[in-house]
Amino acid sequence: MNRLNYFNSYNSKHDFHEDQLTRAYLVVLKHSYHAFVAFFDYCRTKHVIDIGKEEKSFSLSELTEEGWEIDTQKSNPTIETNWLLSVLITDEHLHSSKAINAVKRNARYDGIITFGENLTLIIENKPNSYNVWFNQLNPSKENLDSETKIYSDPVVLEWKEIIKQLNNLLNMPTMTGYEKMMITDFLSYIDESHPKLNPYDNFSLCKGNEALIYRRIGNILKDIVENPARITEHKGWGVNIAIPFYSIRKIGLIFERNKDDWYLELSLIFSDTIGQARNFYNAKPTINHLPKNWLITPNFHFSFMQKNLVWFRASDYNNYLEYWIKNYNKIRQYKISEIPELIKSLETNKIIIYNDSKKKEMDEKIFSKRYSTLNACPGFGIIYTIPGKMAEVLDKTDELKQILKDKIREGLLVIHEKADSFLKK
């Protein structure tokens, strides 16, 4: 049975068993060429040869001319390639002073990658370095061709670097949706079944790396909610919590970057659609309890179906709130011919700022198009900002998670709701 067939798993072994981990990673290498290239390049950078006795490292283009095969859990397989390289994957940097040689033993290789007649990689996976026994890196003489030459130094790879590579790959524009799904599933598996292999468990270790910060944001939010399935990623916005209220459906913890640093925004955007807005203003929202460290942002916008088109700023958020509470009936869909009069009314009442640049934007994005109707959505947002340096310090303990929970509870009091239904106590 081919264990790298996606549907053939080790049913008798738990997810945290190292065989399951090996299989999962090799499945990623089999189905994602980007991940395969990253793995090979990592091996190449760690490959030390005995100059004068051994050939230089092969290039991937040379090796893949004849194709390649990936297998797992093979006992004494037939190896007839010109060269053999032993690879160890573990959780720390290790070095063996002993040269790799073929020995008489019954070997069962965790992974094996064969490049035509050129090269075989035998892979030993030891998630815990204290379980490493360097003699296991020696290939078995059984079924090993006598002409196969063995590289004297093994390649030692660290799981933390592999995880960092995979996170970085998710941001590559050439990645297919299928590859991203495979890698994302694998990283989630690591978080759930082998969390100690992911060293990026606080922001200070992410070193400003966007992919790792995104991953850390997701894991923090999963830790503060009762059901991790509530955590999703909204493209173009960021990682968020799906919540069960009619006037706000998601709370985002959004990564942002300026020239010198990065920061997080705990973002509660209420009344983003007509339906949400009607529920929001009908609830008589209040903001007097909010401390000054919240940024309050009126967010009126026009949309068509589920596509937001043009947003407007307001100069006075108290006036904005009072207006929409009193003019609840104006939260609706409008014919395109009604829009100029609506804009004039909102400008007169100082609900929106309608300057020359906004007029140009309306002409370009709305009036020059063929929209027959538009939705008028008086959105309302509150944002709590956490500078990156502060997040790094707070994340070294549970203080950051507690602050996020406290601020979420504080923010939801705007609509007189509690977070008990989805936050951990």
C-alpha positions, 0 to 999 in steps of 0.5 A: 500500500502506498502510504503517500496516497493522500487517503492511505493513512496509518489508521492504527497510529495516533496523530502525534506519532512520528510516522504520521508526522513523516508521512504528512510532510512527505505528502506535502512534498509530493503534492507541492512542488514549491515545498519540494524545491524549498526542502531540496534547497535546504538540504543543499545548503546543509550539504558538506562534501569531502572535497577531492573524494566526493562530487559536488552537490547535484542541482535540482534541474539535473536531478529532476531530468529523470523524475523522482519518487517519494516513499515512506516506511520502506524496509531495506529497499533496493538502492541502485543510484550513483550516490546516497545521502543520509538526511536527519530531520530533528528539533535542534542543530546537531552534528555527528563526527562519525562518517556515514557508511553502509552497515549490516543492519535491518533498516526501515527508512522513515522517508526515501526520495530517489532521483532516477539513477543519480541520487537517493535521499534516505530520511530519518525523522526524530522530532525529539533530538534526545531520541537521535541515534546517529547509527540510524543514519547509516544505510543498510548494506542489504539491497544496496548496490555495491557501486553506490557511493555514500556521502560521508556527512549527513545533512541535518535539518531543523523542523523550525526552519522547515516550518518557517519555509512553509509559512513563507511559501504561503505568500508566494504569488505563484503558489496554487490554491491546492498547494496552499491548502496542503501547506496550511493543513500541514501547519495546522497539524503541526500546531495541534499534534506537534506544537513543540516543533513550532518555535514561533509561539510568541511574536518576539521569535517571529522577528517581524516575518509577516508569514510567521506573525500571521500564523501567530495571530491565528494561534493566539485567537484560537487560544482565546475562543471556546471553538477554534473553528471560529478562526478564519482568514478574510483575504484583503483584511486578515485573521478574525473571529466569527461571532454570533451577533446580527450587527457584527459578524467578525472581529479581526486582529489585523496585522499592519506595517508602517515604514519602521515597524508593525502593529496589530489592530483589534478591529470591530466593524459594526453595521457593515451591511444593510442588515447589520446596520439596521440591527446595530442602530436599532440596538441604540449603541453607546460608546461613552464607556470606551476609554480613549485608547480606542479609535472610533471610525464612522464608516459610511459606504456604498455597496452593490451586492457584497462589494463595497465601492466607496467609503466616506469619513465623518468629522463627528462620530457622536453626531453620526451615531445620533443621526442614524439612530434617528434616521433608521428608515434611511438605511436601505437600498437606493435607486441610482437616481436617488444617490445625488440627493442622499449625498447632498442630505448627508453632507448638509447634516455633516454625516459625511465629508464630500470633497473634490477627491470623493466626488471624483471617486464617486464618478469613477467607481459608481456614476460612470458604471451601470449600477441600477441600485446601491446599498447605503451602509452606515458602518461604524468601527472601533479599533484598538491598536497594539504596537509590535514591540508591545505585542512582543513583550506581552506575548511572552506571557498570557498577558496579551491574550487577556488584554485581547479578551478584555478589549473584545468584551469592552468593544461588544458593550457598544451593542450591549452584548457579552462575549461569553458565548464564544470567548474562553472564561 
